[in-house]
């Protein structure tokens, strides 16, 4: 109870109250409220800071949480989530676009050699953190595990010690070495300031991770919102996304 | 017959406002879904595991608090020494810490690189949940217990000693019975806080069904994808907490009239 009510209240508070038509006043820049998956934090902070057509207020949370907030009417103009399919549950939206892709990797603490390949995840005694199956990172992880032979999958499942509500939680548990390895996005490792190392998952096992963007129909700044989404695929957006370890779709 | 003073009207208005503000969100949980849907959503082994784990770990935390906290509170209530005020402040600190800070602090202390590495004993383990709950709930019990002991009539304690009873006997036979209503109220507060703990548990103990996923964590996990399930678990927690408060209050009232 505390979590959801507080979460919604905080989201609304952090997104701020709208200026009630104040934008119509001359010379006032409109403000876009953008809800984005936590894994987009560093890329979005850079891109939004340089976005010229509107002020941007960013609110980061897990993709499922953001979707639920948007569906329950939180003041959001643009939604950016780590699973385009989620956007169907966000209420009335304009066309959705895929603006970036990411890869699933195994993150280990920098300098650790307990885990050197995805095969080590199934070794007895290895401690693994994953995302909850109710979060996008958890669903991608599930697809990776489902691509493995059943005995290996079961062995890894036995080694999972925590199912975090989002990728940031998994990163945290690996960073403090509560676990030997965690399954996260490649961009999480890129932005970990050297605390984590990535072990790639072979291409045929790794699920395609895509980020979806949508403008909510109830926005009062549709032009700026559309420009914000389109710009993500432009030069500035691509550069910011790539610096954060994300790829062009 | 005296007229109702304007102040009385203002105070009554404030009370009505407060009741509406505090009770309405709680009522909303039960109104948002039909009772049938709420009960149906509880037919989820993960939810029941979470409730059961919450009960076990919060009870364990309360037992630890009572066993360790009661004599400690007695000492704080009956002795004045250098650094007394500082010590009390240190013990009260978790009361004002954001739970996320409590979680980080516990990690900084007990994780592999921490001040007091505990290996795999606490982090991501049920024992870690109990540690987190005890950490955040401790000040609630300690404050109540200290206040309860302080309000025990000194002359009873002096009389007990004059009659030759040692401190242990005085503590057990005079102080605890006299302070009992306050101690029980402290148990209720601490237990309620432990039942509701979220942030420190998630950061320190993680979230794994049956091992570390308590009811508040299960509610958070369901928020994005299963709102009805989240509401149902919330409703159960409200009923549990209210029952706890009511039981304690009626128990204390009975003690008071004894």
Interface residues (C-beta under 8 A of the other chain):
Chain A: X1 X2 X3 X4 X5 X7 X62 X63 X64 X65 X67 X68 X127 X129 X132 X134 X135 X160 X161 X162 X163 X164 X165 X169 X172 X173 X176 X177 X178 X179
Chain B: X25 X29 X107 X111 X112 X113 X120 X123 X124 X196 X198 X202 X203 X205 X206 X207 X208 X209 X211 X212 X213 X216 X219 X220 X221 X222 X223 X224 X225 X226 X227 X230 X234 X237 X238
